[in-house]
């Protein structure tokens, strides 16, 4: 999948094109679209618009990602930046591309692992993720970071749903450019690059508090993991294989290991909540399985989340509030038959429990949202017991929703 990232600016708009194939990223090209600083504002906006459209026609991306901009203290500069951003959003939409927007902190956290990363850290990480790329400048590097961020969410789209994207229908034929902008780009594709380390397979060298050392070809990798994953690894000397999520900081690189893809997906999802870091996520996954995490959030059971060390009532409530819809998307899947997907999610880990799935489906058909329906029926089953009849689950679920 070819993606284009855009970093809006009235004078210089950075752009970067990458190829994303699952965890594999490849640099395609990058550069900057310039506008004439001496020209009227309307002309400069036309130059930006035509420049971005020219890039789309040349490189043929299938999706676009645009960085959100901060408000400037200078009202005039803020207005001009807003105009430029609007044009940069309009151009790919006019070309019929789906357009996603990401806040700068989200981009930094996705690329570097922390939302407070400096520009130098982002640029260094982009150079690591896209080896062989000769980046045209700071604006182009920022645009590539936006593209990489979007690639991460494209990879996770099947789990999270399209919650960060805005689809735009293709438009008709566009007008011919009024003026050609000055653009510069640097192409050339370096070799495909995995996002640092995605998986490790070797021998378990040893276990310590919250981490394991895995020997891969004579090199020992320190991998932090949940208590559940560490227990599943077995005894030292055993052959092991773990999925890995790599976090890069200015002073270190941390590897986080997972026994299953579901656990890694849950780990990443938890960290989208403000105030939840890797330590909190591992703590939660040490006491709850991914299915239990999804169920606790969907049913708004914050008490269940507070069983984890370091997770208090306030943080648990924030996790529930911010993730309740996303976990339903994980469990139910988007675009599938509502009744079938509801059943699949509701009975995860509970074979034969059709009543719960049918009750959720009934409430959804009555017009309630999936998240609130699932939460109400789950609360009803807790009160009635696992063998509760369908009609009682629906009746008590409606009472829960009305209260």
Phi, psi and omega in degrees: 000128180263128183237148174239131175254143183228133177245100190293143174195144182291317179279313181228122174249114180283149177217150178209136181243131178227160171255130179239122177232086186066239180274356183267126178243144177220131178287135177251304181194163176203168180170200183221136171265123182255149169243156182284113183296341181266353183276159175301155185301322180296319179294320180296322178293322176298319179297318178296315181301310181295324180296317180292318178298322178298319178297317181296319179294326183283313188262347174055052174289159179258344176214156180233150176227135184235136179280133174289153185247149176279156176283130179274152179294332179275115183302320181295318178294322178298317180296315180296319179295322178296321177297315179298318181296320178300319179293319181293327175288322184292320187302306178294327178296319178297328178280358177088015181271144167296137184239130177245151177236139181225135176290151180306320180294324178294320179296313181297319181292323180291322185273315186260328183110354178216138181286350181258015182297146177281162180301323180297323178293319179297315181297320179295321180290323177297319178297327179286321182285332183237069183298144180089351180281129174259094189285136188289341180163185184297320181295319178294321179297318178297320179294320177296323178297321177296319179296318179295318177302315180294324178300321178299317182285331173297318179298321183269003187300324180298332181270316187270341188082175185273052186284344179256001190250154173234114180277140181235129181291147178301142179260177180282192183295134180272162179285164177285146181301138178278329180208139180277125178281161175276120180232153173220145182213160175229113181270205182096129182247120175285175180295155178302145185227125172285153183291078182063261179233123182251340181202145176232138178223121182186213180250140178286113183275325180180164179237141174227185182294106177081008183207163176225152174253121181248123181272115178240104179062034179089357178252127181268122179255126176275118185239120176278142184205165176287162179300325179296315180293318180298322178294322182289340182292332179091209185265156177306139182100345181284149174284129184228159175216126181228144169282148188230141169243123186259127177246126182252128175241174181296326185248001179194167171236125180251139175251132178242126186254151183217142180282333183225158176294327179297321180293319179294320177299316179295319178302313180293319182296318180300326183282356173283350178275134179299130178092356179255115178255188181299321181297316178296317183298316178294324179297318178294317182287348176285332183250343181230140173285163177306318178299321180291325177296312180300317180294317180299319181287314182297325179270004178057041180264084182290334180299323180297322181288331181288356175292340180280142178297135177085000179251105180269179182301320182293315179293320179298320179294322178295319178299315180298314184294319186277337187248359187300321180284326182291321180291329175294320177296322177298313185286319187270328183077140181267147175085356179263173179298130187299314183294318182293317182288325177298318179298317182298320181285316187292328183259014179304119178082002181228072183305136175085355182275072183283335184299318180298313180297318180294323179294317177298314180300320180297317180292324176297319179294337177279355175110000179279153177291156182297319183296312182290327178294315180297317179296318182293316181291323177297318177296322179296319180292325177299321182285326185265338183101163186295334183267018184296145179286158183300313183297324179290323177297317180294316181298311181290327177298319178295322176296321178298317181291329182278341184281000000 
